[in-house]
Amino acid sequence: MISVFDTQPVILEEKDGHVLTVSRNGLLYKDSNGEVLKDVDFEDVNGIMPSRYLNSNSSYTFIFRGRNWENMAELDTDRYNTSDGHNIRETKAIITAFARHKLTDDFPDNLDTLDLPLDYSYFKKRETRLSGGVITNGKKEIPIRDIRRVKCVTNGTISNLGIYTTDKGKFFFDMPKMTVTLNALTVPLLEAVMTRNTGHGIDFSRGDGFEQKTSEFVIIRYLDSGQQQVRDCIEKCCLENHKKTVYKRKNL
């Protein structure tokens, strides 16, 4: 993985004077007086959840979940409109840095050796985890080499990724083998798995049921072209075909 966070942190200052510093290892949030209000180490975080991120264009609330999936911190981000497009610079910086930390600089070449939690269902009291090339949720498991399709399904509030092990569904019945929450880790992970397995990524063709005819708006908010690049390959100008495909997809 190639990331801006490999060499330096990203420092963002807003109109009210607060400063957010995001690095590959965590974040520091200071108010206009320089007082530290939030100091988050990604090593202590299992997952992050930005509420309203897919159904609004400003003022999101991050929930950081700790090693036991408890809510350990909250942070409001992108409270001010900074452009006519996606107002996501603070939120996207945190998402990208968190993915960089958890997936490591070996990603996506380490897909089969990664061992990390992906999500937790409080209702079902089950953790979804990737370990040894297998995604498991305590009830089902799927070897990532068997994944043939991944569909993004979101209404802006509830967002999931349906995982399929067949190239095509049945005419009347096409249920996913497993469903995982759309988040900062599952999106780049399954994008890389799909690209390696099939040559194309996640299916974002389904809309949100409202104004969005597709779910391609998820791409700019959760994916970064550097996530699919391997440093040695870049330096030698010999990216494998599936990495080229993903790189072009993010830079359309």
C-alpha positions in Angstrom: 0.0 0.0 0.0 1.2 3.5 -0.8 -0.1 6.3 1.4 0.5 9.9 2.1 0.7 8.9 5.7 3.8 6.9 5.1 6.0 10.0 5.2 4.1 12.6 7.2 0.9 13.3 9.0 -2.0 15.3 7.5 -2.8 18.5 9.4 -6.2 20.1 8.9 -7.3 23.4 10.5 -10.9 24.6 10.4 -12.7 27.9 10.6 -13.2 27.7 14.4 -9.5 27.2 14.9 -9.5 23.5 15.8 -6.7 21.5 14.4 -6.9 17.8 13.5 -3.6 15.9 12.9 -4.0 12.5 11.4 -1.1 10.0 11.0 -0.8 6.3 10.2 -0.9 5.5 13.9 -3.7 7.7 15.1 -5.1 11.2 15.5 -4.8 14.3 17.7 -7.6 16.9 17.9 -6.9 20.3 19.5 -9.3 23.2 20.0 -8.6 26.8 19.1 -6.7 27.3 22.3 -4.3 24.4 21.6 -5.9 22.1 24.2 -5.9 18.4 23.3 -9.5 17.2 23.3 -9.0 13.8 21.5 -5.9 11.6 21.3 -6.7 8.3 19.6 -4.1 5.5 19.0 -5.3 3.2 16.2 -3.6 0.3 17.9 -6.3 0.5 20.6 -9.2 0.7 18.0 -11.0 -2.3 16.5 -13.3 -0.3 14.3 -14.6 3.1 13.4 -18.1 4.2 12.4 -18.8 7.6 10.9 -22.5 8.2 11.3 -24.4 10.2 8.6 -21.4 9.8 6.3 -23.4 8.3 3.4 -26.6 10.3 3.7 -25.3 13.8 4.2 -22.5 16.1 3.0 -21.2 17.6 6.3 -21.2 17.2 10.1 -20.4 13.5 10.7 -19.8 11.8 14.0 -17.1 9.3 14.4 -17.5 6.5 16.9 -14.2 4.7 17.8 -14.7 1.2 19.1 -12.0 -0.3 21.3 -10.4 -3.8 21.6 -13.5 -5.2 23.2 -15.8 -3.3 20.8 -16.8 -0.8 23.4 -17.4 2.8 22.4 -14.1 4.5 23.5 -14.4 7.9 21.9 -16.5 10.1 19.6 -15.4 13.0 17.3 -17.4 15.4 15.2 -15.8 16.0 11.8 -16.3 18.2 8.7 -18.7 20.5 10.3 -18.0 23.2 7.8 -18.6 23.1 4.0 -15.2 23.5 2.4 -16.1 22.8 -1.2 -18.9 22.5 -3.7 -18.3 18.7 -3.9 -17.7 16.1 -1.2 -17.1 17.8 2.2 -15.1 14.9 3.6 -11.5 16.0 4.1 -11.3 15.3 7.9 -13.4 12.1 7.7 -11.7 10.7 4.6 -8.3 11.4 6.2 -9.2 9.3 9.3 -10.7 6.5 7.3 -7.7 6.3 5.0 -5.2 6.4 7.8 -7.1 3.8 9.8 -7.1 1.4 6.9 -3.4 2.1 6.3 -2.7 1.1 9.9 -4.8 -2.0 10.0 -4.1 -3.4 6.5 -0.4 -2.5 6.7 2.0 -1.4 3.9 2.1 -5.0 2.6 -1.6 -4.8 1.5 -2.9 -6.1 -0.9 -0.2 -8.8 -1.1 -1.0 -9.9 2.5 -4.6 -10.8 1.9 -4.1 -14.5 2.8 -2.1 -13.7 6.0 -4.0 -10.8 7.5 -5.5 -11.4 10.9 -7.8 -8.7 12.0 -11.4 -8.0 13.3 -13.7 -6.4 10.7 -16.9 -5.8 12.6 -19.1 -6.7 15.6 -22.8 -7.3 15.8 -24.1 -6.1 19.1 -27.5 -7.7 18.4 -26.1 -11.1 17.5 -23.1 -10.7 19.8 -20.7 -12.0 17.1 -17.5 -10.7 15.7 -16.7 -10.8 12.0 -13.0 -11.5 11.4 -10.5 -12.2 8.7 -7.9 -14.8 9.6 -5.8 -17.1 7.5 -7.6 -16.2 4.3 -11.0 -16.9 5.7 -13.8 -14.5 6.7 -15.9 -15.8 9.6 -18.7 -14.4 11.7 -19.0 -17.2 14.3 -21.7 -18.9 12.3 -20.5 -18.9 8.7 -17.1 -18.8 7.0 -15.9 -18.0 3.5 -12.4 -18.5 2.2 -11.6 -15.3 0.4 -10.3 -17.2 -2.6 -13.9 -18.5 -3.2 -15.4 -15.0 -3.4 -16.8 -14.3 -6.9 -19.1 -11.3 -6.4 -19.5 -8.5 -3.8 -22.6 -6.2 -4.0 -22.8 -2.9 -2.2 -26.3 -2.3 -0.7 -27.0 1.0 1.0 -29.9 3.4 1.7 -27.5 5.9 3.1 -28.1 4.9 6.7 -27.7 1.1 6.7 -24.9 0.0 4.4 -23.7 -3.6 3.8 -21.6 -5.6 1.4 -23.2 -8.9 0.2 -20.6 -11.6 -0.5 -21.3 -14.3 -3.1 -19.3 -17.4 -4.1 -21.0 -17.9 -7.4 -20.5 -15.9 -10.6 -24.2 -15.6 -11.3 -27.3 -15.9 -9.1 -30.3 -18.0 -9.7 -33.1 -16.5 -11.7 -35.5 -15.8 -8.9 -33.2 -16.3 -5.9 -29.8 -14.6 -5.3 -28.9 -14.5 -1.7 -25.4 -13.6 -0.5 -23.4 -16.3 1.3 -22.5 -13.7 3.9 -23.3 -10.0 4.6 -20.8 -7.7 6.2 -21.1 -4.1 7.3 -19.7 -1.6 4.9 -16.8 0.1 6.7 -13.2 1.5 6.5 -11.8 -2.0 6.4 -14.3 -4.2 4.5 -14.5 -1.9 1.5 -10.8 -1.9 0.5 -10.4 -5.5 1.6 -13.2 -6.9 -0.5 -12.3 -4.6 -3.4 -8.8 -6.1 -3.4 -10.1 -9.7 -3.0 -12.6 -9.2 -5.9 -10.0 -7.7 -8.1 -7.5 -10.5 -7.5 -10.2 -13.2 -7.9 -12.1 -11.9 -10.9 -10.3 -8.9 -12.4 -13.0 -6.4 -11.3 -14.0 -4.9 -8.0 -17.1 -4.5 -5.9 -20.5 -4.0 -7.7 -21.7 -0.5 -6.9 -24.4 -0.5 -9.5 -27.4 -0.5 -7.1 -28.7 2.9 -5.9 -29.8 4.0 -2.5 -33.5 4.0 -3.3 -33.6 7.8 -3.2 -31.6 10.3 -5.3 -28.6 8.1 -6.0 -29.0 5.8 -9.0 -25.9 3.9 -8.1 -23.8 3.5 -4.9 -20.6 4.7 -6.7 -20.6 7.7 -4.2 -19.2 5.1 -1.7 -16.0 4.9 -3.8 -14.7 8.4 -3.2 -15.7 8.2 0.5 -14.1 4.8 1.3 -11.5 3.9 -1.3 -8.1 5.4 -2.1 -6.0 4.4 -5.2 -2.9 3.9 -3.0 -4.5 1.1 -1.1 -4.1 -1.3 -4.0 -0.5 -0.4 -4.8 2.6 -2.3 -3.6 5.7 -0.2 -3.1 8.2 -2.6 -4.8 6.0 -2.9 -7.8 5.6 0.8 -8.2 9.3 1.4 -8.0 9.9 -1.2 -10.7 7.0 0.0 -12.9 5.7 -3.6 -13.1 2.3 -3.7 -11.3 0.4 -6.9 -11.7 -2.7 -6.6 -13.9 -5.2 -6.7 -11.1 -3.5 -3.9 -9.3 -3.5 -1.8 -12.5 -7.3 -2.4 -12.8 -8.0 -1.2 -9.3 -5.7 1.8 -9.7 -7.5 2.9 -12.8 -10.9 2.4 -11.2 -10.1 4.8 -8.4 -8.7 7.5 -10.8 -11.6 7.6 -13.3 
